[in-house]
Amino acid sequence: MDKLREPLSCLEGCGLPLALEAMGERWSFMILRAAFNGVRHFEDFLDQLGIARNILSNRLGRLVEAGILKREHCADDRRRIEYCLTAKGNDLLPAMLALRQWGEKWALGVPCNPVLCDARDGLPIAQIAIRSHDDRVIGPGELVWRDATDLGQTNAPDIRLTA
């Protein structure tokens, strides 16, 4: 079983194409980044991102439809709409941080400023890594595909990306 490969031609059984479909393209990631930074209102997304109105409207709609963001009326002004991250959206944070760290390493060559830190101790977060079931950091050479049914599972095990 160690030679089992992910079936690359079969897309419906893989989460990656589904995730990419939900996120779309660059602007969806930039909107999600802004949401993680506390941006909630349409006009604020426009101001912060410099995105065209029609593209922002389209991407926000797709992110809401995918369950990544939810639309809510503002508590202080019911006529105003807020876009809030859902639990599904918050689960994208490790992937977003991994992409950011990758860009810092391979495109910028230096960490971005400001640096994301742990609120408890004020120190920078660690690199996002793949961790084994016993919390060891493992690399590509230590990974192997296994059939989920051989593991007594109906679904493949969760991949944990943690700092």
N, C-alpha and C positions, 0 to 999 in steps of 0.2 A: 504493500500500500504506500510505501514511502515515495514511489514514483508517480503517484496520482497528481494530475495537474488540474488546475481550474479550467473548466470547459469554456474556452474563450469565444467560441461561436454561439454559445447559448447565453443570451443576454437577460432573459426573464428570470433566471435564478440567481442573478448577481445584483448586489445592492449598489454597486458603483454607478452603472448607467441610470438607475432610478434616482440616486442622489444628484447626479449631474443634470438630469431632466428637471428635478425640482428646483435646483439653484439656477439653472439657465446659463448665464455667462457673467462677465466681469461686473456689470452694474449690480447684479443681484448680490454678489459678494461685497461690493462697496456699500450697498444699502444695509446689509447684515452687519458689516463692520460699524457703520454709523449707529445702528440700533444697539449694538453691544456697548457703544460709547454714550448711550443715553438719549440719542435723537429719537423723537417720537412723532413729530408732526410733519405733514407733507411739505409745508413751506420751509421748515428747518432742514429737511432732507435736501430740498432744492438749493438752499443757501450753502449748506455744508459741502455738498458733493459737486455742485456745478453741472448737474445733469439736466437734460431737456425735460420739460414738464410731461410730455407724452410718454417718454421712455420711463420716467419715474412712476407714472400712473400705471403703466403696463407691468413693470417689475413688481411694484407693491401688490398689485392684484394677483400676480402669479405666486408671490410668496405667501399671501393670505390663502389662496386656493390650495397651496401645498401644505398648509398648516404650520408654517414656519413663523409667520407673524399673524396677529389677530387685530382686527379693527375694533376699537372701543370708543364710545363717546367720552370726552373729557369730563371729569367730575365737576370742574368749575365752569365749564361752558359746553352744554350739551350739543351745541351746533358744531363744535369742533371735534375732529376725529383724531384719535391717537393710534399709532401702530406699535404694538407691544410684542415682544418675543414670547413665544409659547415654550412649553417644555421641549417640544421637538426642535424649536429654534435654538434654545439654550444648549441642546445637545450637540450643536454644530461648533461650539466654542473650541473644543480641542482641535478640530480639523482646521478652523480658521487660524488658530495660534500656530499649528504645525506649518501651514502654508506661509504665514508671516515669517516664522523662524527660517524656513527654507529660503525665502526671498532675501532675508538679511544675510544669510550665509553665502548664497550662490549668486545673487544679483548685486546687492549693495556691498557686501564684504565686511560690513560692520553692523552692530546692533542699532536699531532705530532709537530715536529719542522722541518722546519719553519711553522709558523702559517699563514693561509690565512687571509689577512686584506683588508679592504676597502681602495682603493688608495686615496680617497679624504681626509680621516682623520687619516689613519694609524692604525685604531683600528680593532681588530679581527671581522670577520663576525659572525652573530648570527647563532644559530642552524637552520638548514633547517626544515621547519614546514609545516603542512597542514593548509591552511588559508581558511576561509569562504569567501563568496561573499563580505562581508563587512570588510574583512581583519583581523578578529579575528583568533587567533591561536586556532585550535580545535583538540581534541584528538579522539582516536578510539571510545569512548563511545558516541561521538556527531555526528557520521556519520550514514547515512541511505541510502540504495539504493532506487532510484525512477525510474520508467519507463520514458524514455526520451519523449515518446509521451504524457504523462500526463503533462509534462513541456512545451509542445508546441515546442519541438525540435526534429529534425530528428536524431541528434547525441547526445550522452551523453555530459554533460557539461565538460569543461576542468578542470583537476585537477591542481591546481597551487602549485608548490613546490617552496617556496621562503625563503630567509633568513630573 
